[in-house]
């Protein structure tokens, strides 16, 4: 939810953000009108309650006919108070629903437009070149006995797979290297639930326009998470947390599930776009004024991981229309995939400012003793998709793949993934 004070004091800024996102500008005016109705209904209800309280004192002191008359008046007033209380509750619900549909106001400098309007901030590393015809990751996975897609499809359907042998070891090596990185930077590791309640999923902003990408279990009224960000955001819901000693930082390790609705025909080959994968997600709770600095910090950790994997990549400033409702700014890091001749997203990190915290009621106490919403940020530190870039970038002519030096200690010292006889 956006800051109601911002809505009242600077609605033009909210409209500018909605316009840059390609979202409804009219929704801002509707929210302003709902806010006026809500405040008016609350004020009228409170005024009548004060009258009811005063009348109650008169009834207590009155006698005889006067008391009977006052009691009759009190009954009528009580009925009116009940009506106005319900009207105030309805107005509050209407405002909450309307303002809740407004997306998080973007941070100044975020490019306007859709998916194609991103801005490249930097490109790092030399793109891999070969003196032989490179194989794609799906073929390499088969040659290495590392990825078994046919049996994944046999067992679970399209967009499922098995990681086997050195493929399984490589993913675990990557995840463990990322976990060590996170711990060294002060993140508390968590293995998170992958089923969450609707209020937690809604609180993080995932039940909006992309709700069709989420698996839902109606018999249990639970959602399967597509990222541990959801559980990590819910971890401190309805709490007042202490940030006096600095941010609270968590690294959530979980399996993730995505329906990939609307992606028919896209990335059908291999494991770029799948229904199930593993991921290590960074999550930070910080003071609102420190959110942008924390955002840069998370990106630096991600870049360190990609450099450790010896990958060529670029960092992009994602355009407003491609942010998702919760993010005020998002940086994606995309690795070069040789056989596709393009960059593909491996990580993203989002500054959600106080948007999620307001929805989930996560606050911290200020020096004055009052409470204020915190800011939340998230960023991927490793995920299954990284295997695509690692295999393709470090492949050799005979189908073997060189293991990046930083990953070798996590692979028992293995330096090369060798083809296997199937």
N, C-alpha and C positions, 0 to 999 in steps of 0.2 A: 504494500500500500504506500502511496506517496504521502508526503508530509502535508496534512490539511492546511497548515499555516502557509506553505508555499502556494497551495492552490488558491487561497484567499488573497494573499498579498501580491502574487506575481503569476496570475493565470496565463499571461502571454508567454512566459517562459515554458510553461507546461504545454501550451499549444504549439510552440515552436518545436519542442521535442517530439510531440505526436506527429507533427507534419514531417519532420525529418525521418521518422520511422515509417511513414506511410500509413499511420494509424489514424483513428477518428479524432478530429479536432473538436467536433460537435460534442463529444463525450465530456470535454472539459466544462462547457457551458451547462450541460446536464448535471454534472457533479456540483457545480456552484449553486445551481437552483436547488438541488437536493440538500445541500449544506444549509442554505437559508431556511428551507422548510424544517429541517432537523432542529436547528438552533431555536427557531420560533416555537416549535412544538415543545421542546424541552423547557424553554422559558415560561410558556403558558402553563405547563404542567407544574412547574416548581412554584409559580405564583399561586396557583389554586391550592397546592399542598400547604403553602404558608397560611392561606385563608382558612383551610380546614383545621390547621393546628390552632389558630387563634379562636376559631369557633368552638373547638373542643374545650378550651379553657373557659369560655363563656357558659357552655353547657354545664360544666362542673360546678360553677358558682350559682347557677340559676335555680329557681324553685317554682313549683306549681305549674300554672298555665304557660308561663314564660319558658320554663324548661321543656315542656312538651313541644312548644312551637320551635324552639331551637333544635330539638332532637329531629324534628321533621325536616328542618332546613339542613341539618347535618347529614341526614340520609340522602337527600337530593345532591348535596355537595359531594358526598362519597361516590355516588354513581358517576357524577361528572368527572371527578378525579380519576376514576377507573378508566373512563373513556379517553381522557387526555393522556393518561399513562400509556395506554395501548397505542394511541396515535403517535406519541413520542417514540415508542419502541419500533413502530412501523417505519417512521421517518428515519430513524437511526439505521434500520436494516436496509432501507432503500439507498441511503447515502453510502453505506458500507459496500453494497453491491455495485453501485455506480462508480465510486472512486476506486474500488478494487479492480475495475476493468481498465483503468488508465495505467499505461506502462511506465516503468521507472524513468524519470527524466534523465536524458543523456547528459554526460559531462561535456563541457565546452571543448570543442575540437574534434569530437567524434564526427567522421564523415557522414553526410546525409546519403540516403539512397538504399538500394538493395544489395543483394549478395555480391554483385559484380563491382560495387562502388568502394570496395576496401582500398586502403592506402598502405603500400609497402613501406615499412619503417627501415628495414635493413635485410640484406642477404648475407649469409655467413657460410663459408666453406666452399670448396670447389666441387662442382657437380661431377659425379663419377662418369668416367669414360672407359670404353673397353676396345680392345683390338680383336674382339670376337662378338658374335651375335648374343647379346645378353638374354637370359631367360627371365620370365616373370616369377614372382614369388610363389605362385601356385605350382608351377612346374618344378621350381627348386625344392619346394616343400615335398613334392612327390619323390624326386630323385634322392633327397636326403632321408626319406622316411620320417619327415618331421611334421607334415600336415596331411591328414587323411580326410578329404572332403567327401568322396563318394560314400564312405561309411557313416559320416556325420549326417548326410542327407538320408541314408537308409534308416538310421535310427530316429532322427528328429525332424527331417524335412529340409527344405531349402534354407540356405544361409546358416546352416549348422556345420560343424566340423569337429574332428579330433585333432588335438596336438599330441604327438607321440614322440617317444625317443628324445632326440636332441631338440626337437621343437618344443616339447614340454619343458625340458631343462632350460632352454633359451628364455622362454617366458618367465620362468621362476627366477632365473638369474637376473633378468631385467627388473623384475618387481622387487627382488631383494636388494639390488643395487640402489634402486629408487628409495626403498625404505630406509636404508642406511643413510642416504643423503638427507632424507626428511628428518631423521632422528638427530643427525649432526647439526641441523639447523633449528633445532628446538621444537619440532613437531612431536606430539604425543601420538603414537600409533594406536589405531582402533580397527578392529574387525567389526564391520557394521552389519546390522540387519538389512536384508534386501527386500523385506516386505514392510510397508509402512501404512499408517492410517491415512484416510482421505484428507484430514485437516493438516497433516504434515506435508503431504504432496501438494495440496493447494497453497499452503503457506509459502512454499518455495517458488511458486509461480509456474509450476509444470502442468497445471490442469487448464491451461488456456487454449490457444489455437493449435498447440501440438499434443493435445491430450490423446489423440488417436494413435500416437506412437508408444503409448504406455500400456503394459499388460495389467489387466484388472481381474481380480478374483471375486466375483459378486457374492459367492457363497460365504466368504469371510469378510467382505468389505475391506479388502486390502489391495494395495498396489505394489507391483514389482518395480524396484527402482532401476532407472537407466544410468544412474551415477550415485555414488555414496554421498555426493553433495546433499541429497535429500535427507538422509538419515543424520548427517553431520549438522545440517541446519536445524533439524528437530532436536538435536541432543540437548540444547540449552533452551528449548522453547518454554515459555511461561516462567522464565527465571530472570533474576537480577544478578548479573555476573560481575566479578571483580576484575577490572582491567588496570588496577593501580600499579601493578608490576609489569605491565605491557600486555600485548595481545595474547589471546588464547589460540594456539595453533594445533590442529589435528591432522593426521594423515590416515585416511580411511581406505582400507584394503577391502575390496568386495568384488563379487561377480555382478555384472550388470546385464540388464535385459532391455531390448528395444524391439518394438514391432516392425520398425522401418516401414510404416505405412506410407504409401505414396511413392515408394522408391523402386517400384517394379521396373526391371530392365537396367537399373543402375548398379554398377559394380557387382554383377552377378558372379564374376570369376574371383576365386580366392577368398581372402578373409578381410577385405577392406570394409565391407558393410555387412555385418552379421547380426544375429539376434541375441547372441550371448558372448560376453568377453569379460576379461578381468581388468581391473584398473586400480591404481593407487592415486587417490585424490587428496590434494592439500585443501585445507579449509581454515580460514582465519576469522576470528572475532576481534575487531579493533575499534578504537574510538573513531568517530566519523571523520574527524580532521586528519587522521593518519591513513585513511583508506587508499589514497592514490599512491603514497609511498610504499604501502604494503603490496599494492598491485605490481609495481615495478620489481619489488623483491621476489614475488612469486615467479614472474617472467624470467628473472635472472637464474632462479633454480632450474627452471625448465630448460633454459638454454645450456646450462652446465651439463644437464643430462644428455641432451642431443649431441653436444660436443664430445662427451665421454663415449658416446656410441659412434663417433666419427661420421656423423651425417651432415650433409649439406642442407641448409634450411633457410627459410625467410620468416620474419615476424611481420604480421599485418595488423593494422588497426581496423577492426571489423566495422562495416557501415551500420548505421542506426537501424535500418530495416531488417538486419540479419542478427540482431543482438539477442532476441528472446525478451520476454516481458520484464524479467528481473534485473538484467544487466544494464548498468548505466554506461559501461564501457567494457569491451572485450578485446583482448589480443589473442590471436591464433598464431601458432607456430606450425608451419607446414614444411615437411621434409621433401626433398627431391626424390621422386620415384623414377628410376632410369627408363624402364620399359614403357612408362606412360608419357615420358617427356614433359612432366609437369610436377608442380608441388602439390602434395596432399596433406590435409590437416592431421597432425599427430597429437597436438595439445591445444587447449584453449584455457584462458584464465580470465575470470570475470570479476569486476567490481560491482557488487550489487548495492552499494551504499547502504542506506537504512531500510530499503524496500522489504527485504525478507524479514528483517528483525521486527518491523512494525506489524507485519502479518502474523508473526509467530510470538509476538510479545517478548522479545529479548532485549533487556535494558541493562544499563550500568548506572551506578550512582555517581553524581558529580560532586565536586568539592562543597557545593552549597547544600548537599543532602538530597537534592531532587534526582529523579531518574530520567534518563534519556535513551532513545534507541541506539544500539551499536550498529556498526557497519559489518557486513559479511562479505568475504571474498572466497573464491574457489579456483583451483587450477589443477590440471592433470599432470602428474609427474611421471607416469608410465602406464601403458596399456597394451593390450594384445596387438593392436594395429601397428605398433612400432616394428614388429617382426617383418612386416612388408618391406619397409625401407631398409632395415638391417640386412635382410637376405639379399635384396636386389643390389644394394650398394656394394656389398663386400663379396659378391660372387666371383668365382674364378672360372677359367675356360672349361675345366673338367667337371663343372657342376658342384664343386666344393664351395664352401663359404668360409671366409676368414672371420674368426671371432674377434670383435674389437677388444683391444688390450684391457680396457677397464672392466670388461665383462668376464674375462678369463678366470679370475679368482672365484667367481660365482659359478663357473662351469667346471670346477675341479681342475683348473689349469689347461683345459682343452683349448687349443689354438685354432683348429680348423674342423668344421663340420664336413665329414666325408660322405660321398654318395654310398648308399647301401644297396645290397641285392634284395629285391622284393620277391 
